[in-house]
Amino acid sequence: MKISKEQIKDSNQAYQSDHDERFDFLSNQLSKKGHNIDKLVEKLSNFQVAIPSWALGAGGTRFGRFSFYGQPSSLEQKIEDIGVLHALTQTAGAVSLHIPWDVPKDYSTIKELASSLNIKFDAVNSNTFQDQKNAKESYKYGSLSNTSKAVREQAIQHNLDVINIGNKLGSKSLTVWLADGSSFPGQNNFQTAFSNTQDSLKEIYKELPNDWKMLIEYKPYEPNFYSTVIQDWGTSFMLANECGDKAFSLVDLGHHLPNTNIEQIVSILMLKGKLGGFHFNDSKYGDDDLTVGSIKPYALFLIFNELVYGIQNNPQNPDLAWMIDASHNVKDPLEDLIQSLEAIQEAYAKALLIDQEKLKAAQLNNDVTLCQDILQNAYRTDVRPLLEKARINNGGSLNPIDAYRTLNVRNTLIKERGKHTIATGL
């Protein structure tokens, strides 16, 4: 399915007058405070978030998976779904592939399809947390950290294969997340596991193309609950430093213990020039993979405050990779992704409203009350008219969820694909 510009234009008519009124009001208010509205809208228009190929079908847990009718059963269909998201939101201009779930059968065809929908290929993701069909070795007791050299070599080669696949598509980064760890005390020697992982990552890094990045993800627990080899940002940071200048830490918002100060992690990594990118989601308890901004929107805003500051003040840190990493077990995956994209843009827009110079002065004066007011005044601003303006300027929808439903996208996908298709992924 492909949504035309005419369909979006027609769906916008019902909201245009209301949008114009709200945008004019907000523009006047922000202009009085010294904000350049055109620049704000331009930054929002240029901000793109990659959609992971595994998030377009129904998600699941170890207890079960509730399939969603009409979900994509091929890489081509997944890219078409991202095309729908991008047409409506104008912020989903990239896809992040997970290998071997989504290996292209015909690279030229896939690249042509993506290009026709204005979609680029973002980071490619390796998978050594599952045993693959016909694999000689098993990852049951770890991959890059395994005590077996044969297992480590297989995992290294898989990552090299993923780089090769990404190279053919125009990707420029490799994301490595390991499930390696232990379930019981005494199962692993911590130092051996860390050293094996470090050596394995260095082997992969040696084959990284000159214009590529390696993004090293971390997670405190699951699937191993006693220890995880790359369990926190400090471990990721150490490994990235050991590998070299093209290796960076990747922050997944769900990969932290409760009440972790993620914005502080973000700030320090940018100061050190080692923040490579983000996986956006939200959580109540742990790695819940919920819709972005559905649980802790203020925390997301505080993270973006540090990101905006870092982008302005830390030239030593590279451009960041942005991606949603969520699971959709009870919601329409496309609707969920639309809501996540909106939440990310909203947090970014609010952070752009923070007067960083005024905040800095208040911090130097230890004016704690004013510091809080500066942040919360920006957070309480209804920036949705700015987001709408950015979307409509790019040919997107004023109300993506309503347009998605009005255009009967899900029913159309069901008619095209049937009710019982199964998407690759978790």
C-alpha positions as CSV (number, residue, x, y, z in Angstrom):
1,M,0.0,0.0,0.0
2,K,1.2,3.5,-0.8
3,I,-0.5,6.7,0.4
4,S,-0.6,9.5,-2.1
5,K,0.0,13.2,-1.5
6,E,-3.6,13.8,-2.7
7,Q,-5.0,11.5,0.0
8,I,-3.0,13.3,2.7
9,K,-4.0,16.7,1.4
10,D,-7.6,15.7,1.5
11,S,-7.3,14.3,5.0
12,N,-5.7,17.6,6.2
13,Q,-8.6,19.8,5.1
14,A,-10.6,19.0,8.2
15,Y,-7.8,20.2,10.5
16,Q,-6.2,23.0,8.5
17,S,-8.2,25.9,10.0
18,D,-7.7,24.7,13.6
19,H,-4.0,24.2,12.9
20,D,-3.6,27.6,11.4
21,E,-5.2,29.2,14.5
22,R,-3.2,27.3,17.0
23,F,0.1,27.7,15.1
24,D,-0.4,31.5,14.8
25,F,-1.0,31.8,18.5
26,L,2.0,29.7,19.5
27,S,4.2,31.5,17.0
28,N,3.3,34.9,18.5
29,Q,3.9,33.7,22.0
30,L,7.3,32.1,21.1
31,S,8.4,35.0,19.0
32,K,7.9,37.4,21.9
33,K,10.3,35.2,23.9
34,G,12.9,35.5,21.1
35,H,12.5,32.2,19.4
36,N,13.0,31.9,15.6
37,I,9.9,30.0,14.5
38,D,11.3,29.1,11.1
39,K,14.4,27.6,12.5
40,L,12.5,25.6,15.0
41,V,10.3,24.2,12.3
42,E,13.3,23.5,10.1
43,K,15.0,21.5,12.8
44,L,11.9,19.4,13.4
45,S,11.5,18.9,9.6
46,N,15.0,17.6,9.3
47,F,14.8,15.3,12.4
48,Q,14.5,11.7,11.2
49,V,14.1,8.5,13.2
50,A,14.9,5.0,11.9
51,I,12.2,2.3,12.1
52,P,13.5,-1.2,12.9
53,S,12.5,-3.8,10.5
54,W,11.4,-6.1,13.4
55,A,8.9,-3.6,14.9
56,L,6.4,-3.7,12.1
57,G,4.7,-6.9,13.1
58,A,3.1,-7.9,16.4
59,G,5.6,-8.2,19.2
60,G,5.5,-10.7,22.0
61,T,6.9,-11.9,25.3
62,R,8.1,-15.3,26.5
63,F,4.5,-16.0,27.5
64,G,3.0,-15.5,24.0
65,R,2.5,-13.5,20.9
66,F,-0.8,-12.1,19.7
67,S,-0.6,-11.7,15.9
68,F,-1.9,-8.7,14.2
69,Y,-3.7,-9.1,10.9
70,G,-2.0,-7.9,7.8
71,Q,1.4,-7.7,9.2
72,P,4.3,-7.8,6.7
73,S,5.8,-11.2,5.9
74,S,8.7,-10.0,3.7
75,L,11.3,-7.3,3.8
76,E,9.6,-5.6,0.9
77,Q,6.3,-5.4,2.8
78,K,8.1,-4.0,5.9
79,I,9.7,-1.2,3.8
80,E,6.3,-0.5,2.3
81,D,4.9,-0.2,5.8
82,I,7.7,2.3,6.7
83,G,6.7,4.1,3.6
84,V,3.2,4.5,5.0
85,L,4.6,5.8,8.3
86,H,6.9,8.2,6.5
87,A,4.2,9.5,4.2
88,L,2.0,10.4,7.2
89,T,4.6,11.6,9.7
90,Q,7.6,12.7,7.5
91,T,9.9,11.7,10.3
92,A,10.4,8.0,9.5
93,G,12.9,8.3,6.7
94,A,15.1,5.4,7.5
95,V,15.0,1.6,8.2
96,S,17.3,-0.4,10.5
97,L,17.6,-4.0,9.5
98,H,18.2,-6.9,11.8
99,I,20.2,-9.7,10.3
100,P,19.5,-12.6,9.7
101,W,15.8,-11.8,10.2
102,D,15.7,-9.5,7.2
103,V,18.4,-10.3,4.6
104,P,17.5,-8.9,1.2
105,K,17.0,-11.5,-1.6
106,D,17.5,-8.9,-4.3
107,Y,19.6,-5.9,-3.2
108,S,18.8,-3.7,-6.3
109,T,15.0,-4.2,-5.9
110,I,15.1,-3.4,-2.1
111,K,17.2,-0.3,-2.7
112,E,14.9,0.8,-5.5
113,L,11.8,0.3,-3.3
114,A,13.3,2.2,-0.4
115,S,14.5,5.0,-2.6
116,S,11.0,5.4,-4.2
117,L,9.6,5.9,-0.6
118,N,12.4,8.3,0.4
119,I,13.8,5.8,2.9
120,K,17.5,5.3,3.7
121,F,19.2,2.4,5.4
122,D,20.3,3.1,8.9
123,A,22.4,0.9,11.2
124,V,22.4,-2.9,10.6
125,N,22.0,-5.0,13.7
126,S,23.7,-8.4,14.3
127,N,22.0,-11.3,16.1
128,T,24.0,-13.6,18.2
129,F,21.4,-14.1,20.9
130,Q,19.6,-16.8,18.9
131,D,20.9,-20.0,17.3
132,Q,20.4,-19.8,13.6
133,K,19.3,-22.6,11.3
134,N,22.2,-24.8,10.1
135,A,24.7,-23.0,12.4
136,K,27.5,-25.2,13.4
137,E,28.0,-23.7,16.9
138,S,25.4,-22.7,19.6
139,Y,25.2,-19.4,21.5
140,K,23.5,-21.1,24.5
141,Y,26.5,-20.1,26.7
142,G,27.4,-16.9,25.0
143,S,28.7,-15.6,21.6
144,L,31.5,-13.1,21.6
145,S,32.3,-13.9,25.2
146,N,32.1,-17.7,24.9
147,T,34.9,-19.9,26.3
148,S,34.9,-21.7,23.0
149,K,37.1,-20.1,20.3
150,A,35.0,-21.8,17.6
151,V,31.8,-20.1,18.9
152,R,33.5,-16.7,19.2
153,E,34.8,-17.0,15.6
154,Q,31.3,-17.9,14.3
155,A,29.9,-14.8,16.1
156,I,32.7,-12.6,14.8
157,Q,32.1,-13.9,11.2
158,H,28.3,-13.2,11.6
159,N,29.0,-9.6,12.4
160,L,31.4,-9.3,9.4
161,D,28.7,-10.7,7.2
162,V,26.2,-8.1,8.6
163,I,28.7,-5.4,7.7
164,N,28.9,-6.7,4.2
165,I,25.1,-6.7,3.9
166,G,24.9,-3.2,5.2
167,N,27.6,-2.0,2.8
168,K,25.6,-3.2,-0.2
169,L,22.6,-1.2,1.0
170,G,24.4,2.0,2.0
171,S,24.3,1.6,5.7
172,K,27.1,3.3,7.7
173,S,27.0,1.6,11.1
174,L,26.8,-1.7,12.9
175,T,24.9,-2.2,16.2
176,V,26.1,-4.9,18.4
177,W,23.9,-6.1,21.3
178,L,25.0,-9.2,23.3
179,A,22.8,-11.4,25.4
180,D,26.0,-12.9,26.8
181,G,26.2,-13.4,30.6
182,S,25.4,-16.0,33.2
183,S,22.3,-17.2,35.0
184,F,24.1,-18.5,38.2
185,P,27.0,-17.6,40.4
186,G,30.2,-19.3,39.4
187,Q,29.0,-20.1,35.9
188,N,31.4,-17.6,34.3
189,N,34.7,-16.0,35.1
190,F,33.8,-12.3,34.8
191,Q,37.3,-11.3,33.7
192,T,37.5,-14.0,31.1
193,A,34.1,-13.2,29.7
194,F,34.9,-9.5,29.4
195,S,38.4,-10.1,27.9
196,N,36.9,-12.5,25.3
197,T,34.3,-9.9,24.4
198,Q,36.8,-7.2,24.1
199,D,39.1,-9.3,21.8
200,S,36.1,-10.3,19.7
201,L,34.9,-6.7,19.2
202,K,38.4,-5.7,18.2
203,E,38.4,-8.4,15.5
204,I,35.1,-7.0,14.2
205,Y,36.3,-3.4,14.4
206,K,39.4,-4.2,12.3
207,E,37.2,-5.0,9.4
208,L,34.9,-2.0,9.8
209,P,34.9,0.3,6.7
210,N,36.6,3.6,7.2
211,D,33.4,5.6,7.1
212,W,31.4,3.3,9.4
213,K,30.7,3.3,13.1
214,M,30.4,0.5,15.6
215,L,27.6,1.1,18.1
216,I,28.0,-1.0,21.3
217,E,24.7,-1.5,23.2
218,Y,24.4,-2.4,26.9
219,K,21.7,-3.9,29.1
220,P,21.7,-4.8,32.9
221,Y,19.8,-8.1,32.7
222,E,17.8,-10.5,30.5
223,P,18.1,-13.1,29.2
224,N,20.7,-13.8,31.8
225,F,19.7,-12.6,35.2
226,Y,22.8,-13.1,37.4
227,S,25.3,-11.2,35.2
228,T,25.5,-9.6,31.8
229,V,28.9,-9.0,30.1
230,I,28.0,-5.5,28.8
231,Q,25.7,-4.5,31.6
232,D,26.1,-0.7,31.7
233,W,27.2,2.4,29.9
234,G,30.6,2.3,31.6
235,T,31.4,-1.2,30.2
236,S,30.2,-0.1,26.8
237,F,32.3,3.0,27.0
238,M,35.4,1.0,28.0
239,L,34.9,-1.4,25.1
240,A,34.4,1.4,22.7
241,N,37.6,3.1,23.8
242,E,39.5,-0.2,23.5
243,C,38.3,-0.6,19.9
244,G,39.0,2.9,18.6
245,D,37.7,6.2,17.3
246,K,34.9,4.6,15.2
247,A,33.3,2.8,18.2
248,F,30.6,4.4,20.3
249,S,28.1,3.6,23.1
250,L,24.5,3.1,22.1
251,V,21.8,4.0,24.7
252,D,18.6,2.1,24.7
253,L,16.1,3.9,27.1
254,G,14.7,0.5,28.4
255,H,18.2,-0.9,29.2
256,H,18.6,0.7,32.6
257,L,17.7,-0.3,36.1
258,P,14.8,1.6,37.7
259,N,15.4,5.3,38.4
260,T,18.7,5.4,36.6
261,N,19.7,9.0,35.6
262,I,19.8,8.4,31.8
263,E,20.2,12.1,31.0
264,Q,23.4,12.2,33.0
265,I,24.8,9.2,31.1
266,V,23.9,10.9,27.8
267,S,25.6,14.1,28.9
268,I,28.9,12.5,30.0
269,L,29.1,10.3,26.9
270,M,28.7,13.3,24.6
271,L,31.3,15.2,26.6
272,K,33.7,12.3,25.9
273,G,32.7,12.1,22.3
274,K,31.4,8.6,22.6
275,L,27.6,8.7,22.3
276,G,26.7,7.0,19.0
277,G,23.0,6.8,19.1
278,F,19.7,5.9,20.7
279,H,17.0,3.2,20.8
280,F,13.8,4.9,21.9
281,N,11.1,3.2,23.9
282,D,9.5,3.5,27.4
283,S,9.1,1.3,30.4
284,K,7.5,1.0,33.8
285,Y,9.6,-1.8,35.3
286,G,12.4,-2.8,33.0
287,D,12.9,-3.4,29.3
288,D,9.2,-3.2,28.7
289,D,9.6,-1.8,25.1
290,L,6.5,0.4,25.4
291,T,5.4,3.3,23.2
292,V,7.9,6.1,23.5
293,G,6.6,8.8,26.0
294,S,3.7,6.7,27.3
295,I,5.1,6.3,30.8
296,K,7.9,8.9,31.5
297,P,7.5,11.8,29.0
298,Y,9.2,14.2,31.4
299,A,12.3,12.0,31.6
300,L,12.4,11.8,27.8
301,F,12.3,15.7,27.7
302,L,15.2,15.9,30.2
303,I,17.2,13.5,28.0
304,F,16.6,15.7,25.0
305,N,17.7,18.7,27.0
306,E,21.1,17.1,27.4
307,L,21.1,16.1,23.7
308,V,20.3,19.6,22.5
309,Y,23.0,21.0,24.8
310,G,25.5,18.4,23.6
311,I,24.7,18.9,20.0
312,Q,25.4,22.6,20.5
313,N,28.5,22.3,22.7
314,N,30.2,19.0,22.0
315,P,31.6,19.0,18.5
316,Q,33.8,16.1,19.5
317,N,30.7,13.9,19.4
318,P,29.5,12.6,16.0
319,D,26.0,12.9,14.5
320,L,23.7,10.6,16.4
321,A,21.7,7.6,15.1
322,W,18.1,7.6,16.2
323,M,15.9,4.5,16.2
324,I,12.8,3.3,17.8
325,D,13.1,-0.1,19.5
326,A,9.7,-1.2,20.8
327,S,7.4,-4.2,20.8
328,H,3.7,-4.1,20.1
329,N,1.7,-7.0,21.6
330,V,-1.7,-5.4,22.0
331,K,-1.6,-2.3,19.7
332,D,-1.6,-1.9,16.0
333,P,2.2,-1.7,15.4
334,L,1.9,1.1,12.9
335,E,-0.3,3.2,15.2
336,D,2.1,2.6,18.0
337,L,5.1,3.7,15.9
338,I,3.2,6.9,14.9
339,Q,2.6,7.7,18.5
340,S,6.3,7.1,19.3
341,L,7.5,9.3,16.5
342,E,5.2,12.1,17.8
343,A,6.5,11.7,21.3
344,I,10.1,11.9,20.2
345,Q,9.5,15.0,18.1
346,E,7.5,16.6,20.9
347,A,10.3,16.1,23.5
348,Y,12.9,17.4,21.0
349,A,10.8,20.5,20.2
350,K,10.3,21.3,23.9
351,A,14.0,20.9,24.5
352,L,14.7,23.4,21.7
353,L,12.7,26.0,23.6
354,I,15.0,25.9,26.7
355,D,17.0,29.1,27.0
356,Q,20.4,27.4,27.5
357,E,22.2,30.6,28.3
358,K,19.7,31.6,30.9
359,L,19.8,28.1,32.4
360,K,23.6,28.2,32.5
361,A,23.5,31.6,34.3
362,A,21.0,30.2,36.8
363,Q,23.2,27.2,37.4
364,L,26.3,29.4,38.0
365,N,24.3,31.4,40.5
366,N,23.0,28.2,42.2
367,D,19.4,29.5,41.6
368,V,17.8,26.0,41.9
369,T,14.2,27.4,41.7
370,L,14.9,29.3,38.5
371,C,16.6,26.3,36.9
372,Q,13.5,24.2,37.5
373,D,11.2,27.0,36.2
374,I,13.2,27.3,33.0
375,L,12.9,23.6,32.3
376,Q,9.3,23.2,33.3
377,N,8.1,26.3,31.4
378,A,9.5,24.7,28.2
379,Y,8.1,21.3,29.1
380,R,4.6,22.7,29.7
381,T,4.5,24.4,26.3
382,D,2.1,22.8,23.8
383,V,4.4,22.4,20.9
384,R,2.1,20.2,18.7
385,P,1.4,23.0,16.3
386,L,5.2,23.2,15.5
387,L,5.2,19.5,14.8
388,E,2.1,19.8,12.6
389,K,3.8,22.7,10.7
390,A,6.9,20.6,10.1
391,R,4.9,17.7,8.9
392,I,2.7,19.7,6.5
393,N,5.7,21.6,5.1
394,N,7.1,18.2,4.1
395,G,3.8,17.0,2.7
396,G,2.8,15.0,5.8
397,S,-0.4,14.7,7.8
398,L,-1.7,17.1,10.3
399,N,-3.2,14.2,12.3
400,P,-1.3,11.0,11.3
401,I,-3.4,8.6,13.5
402,D,-6.7,10.0,12.3
403,A,-5.4,9.9,8.7
404,Y,-4.2,6.3,9.2
405,R,-7.7,5.3,10.4
406,T,-9.6,7.3,7.9
407,L,-7.7,5.9,5.0
408,N,-8.3,2.3,6.4
409,V,-4.7,1.4,6.2
410,R,-4.9,-1.7,8.3
411,N,-7.9,-3.1,6.5
412,T,-6.2,-2.4,3.2
413,L,-3.1,-4.3,4.4
414,I,-5.3,-7.2,5.5
415,K,-7.0,-7.3,2.1
416,E,-3.6,-7.3,0.3
417,R,-1.8,-9.8,2.7
418,G,-4.4,-11.8,4.5
419,K,-5.1,-12.3,8.2
420,H,-2.5,-14.9,9.0
421,T,0.8,-13.5,7.8
422,I,3.7,-13.6,10.2
423,A,6.5,-11.1,10.5
424,T,10.1,-12.1,11.2
425,G,11.5,-11.0,14.5
426,L,10.7,-11.6,18.2
